[in-house]
Amino acid sequence: MKTDIINRSDKVIAKTYNRFPIVITRGKGCTLWDSEGRAYTDFVAGIAVCNLGHAHPVVSKALSDQANSLFHVSNLYYTVPQVELASWLVDNSFADRVFFCNSGAEANEAAIKLARKYFNDKGDLRRNRIIAMEQSFHGRTMATLSATGQDKIKQGFNPLLEGFDFVPFNDIDALKNKINPFICAVIIEPVQGEGGVRCPDAEYLKDVRRLCDETGALLIFDEIQTGIGRTGKLFAYEHFGIEPDIMTLAKALANGLPIGAMLAKEHVAAAFGPGSHASTFGGTPVITAASLEVVRTLVRERVIDHCSQIGVYFKERLLWLKDRHDSITDVRGIGLLLGIKLKTDGEPVVKKCMEKGFLINCIQGNILRFIPPLIIEKDEIDSLITCLDEIFLRG
Ligand SMILES: *Cc1c(COP(=O)(O)O)cnc(C)c1O
């Protein structure tokens, strides 16, 4: 079966991913099984998606119950799960309104459109530029790619959308020099994920907020990776004592079902009136019913507290590993968004981990990223640390 699936996939699927040669067929909690029956402890979680692990029974039940009653109707009508999920998000964040869509890129598209429309409605037509960060990642659609600060993934797609300026992340003076009355928004990940698990200095985001307030620009937080408990708080902005004007969510919001959301404060959200933006599937009952159960379960089972505590433990173990191996030059991250920087290429380490039954992820060539389900336990972390220790000892 395995070779057959791999061969067929390589013939018919677009070649946009370099895939590892395993076929994953089943999951439970933090464990995945392949077609050969081999088990893997999952430190990738579908790239920070399956925060409650795989096949969570409560989520599966919410999904199937809703599927047996109503999959989808147009947003021309009201539906219950959509209202319930939006209310939960509003009650648990700075925001007053939610726009639902289907992915992270779409949520950021909505944020970019809203920021421009907000000033357009005020008659400030020239205020349409957006400052984004170097090394940022905001998605693969044309607008979100234009907002992404990594040249290598932008190559070949010109002309990109106009109106984006870039400054180095975590450099307040650079932002101060670039921000001006033509800037409608600053878009930033509170912790850069794809860019290499990069945390800002304690005061940086506060200073960004202040610069936006002083110049009138909106502040957009892309919490697509950091949101829904990943950093040890429901949203990463809670660590920094400030609030954005707009926030985007996706990845973990429905634990693996496609959903995106753009949240905003009332006066900003007001710029999206009837007909200004839309999505056929956005907030559809079957997805929002499952998502609602995801967020309720996070609270009921105290998953975010667990993430916060176990994240500290995991980071300590990674620091222990760094002390033992010169090949590790940095340990970084917060909650269960953690990374270690290597002197050498990280892919061989990923492959060796996979052979030993652990799925981990490498970004930017030499950064190993650990983004397991938030329900990961100590013994699973200890096993990975032992495995990494052996790999770094023996090469
Ligand atoms: C994954 C990610 C996106 C893109 O989300 P998609 O659902 O793949 O479109 C955008 N921003 C951040 C910070 C992400 O981690």
The ligand as a MOL file (V3000), in Angstrom:
LIG
                    3D

  0  0  0     0  0            999 V3000
M  V30 BEGIN CTAB
M  V30 COUNTS 15 15 0 0 0
M  V30 BEGIN ATOM
M  V30 1 C -0.0130 29.2470 8.6940 0
M  V30 2 C 0.0180 30.7310 8.7920 0
M  V30 3 C -0.6560 31.5500 7.8560 0
M  V30 4 C -1.3590 30.9830 6.6520 0
M  V30 5 O -2.4380 30.1660 6.9690 0
M  V30 6 P -3.0930 29.2310 5.8330 0
M  V30 7 O -4.2680 28.6110 6.5340 0
M  V30 8 O -2.0610 28.2430 5.4150 0
M  V30 9 O -3.5000 30.1280 4.7170 0
M  V30 10 C -0.6250 32.9160 8.0530 0
M  V30 11 N 0.0320 33.4560 9.0940 0
M  V30 12 C 0.6720 32.7130 10.0110 0
M  V30 13 C 1.3560 33.3710 11.1610 0
M  V30 14 C 0.7110 31.3260 9.8750 0
M  V30 15 O 1.3970 30.5920 10.7670 0
M  V30 END ATOM
M  V30 BEGIN BOND
M  V30 1 1 1 2
M  V30 2 1 2 3
M  V30 3 2 2 14
M  V30 4 1 3 4
M  V30 5 2 3 10
M  V30 6 1 4 5
M  V30 7 1 5 6
M  V30 8 2 6 7
M  V30 9 1 6 8
M  V30 10 1 6 9
M  V30 11 1 10 11
M  V30 12 2 11 12
M  V30 13 1 12 13
M  V30 14 1 12 14
M  V30 15 1 14 15
M  V30 END BOND
M  V30 END CTAB
M  END
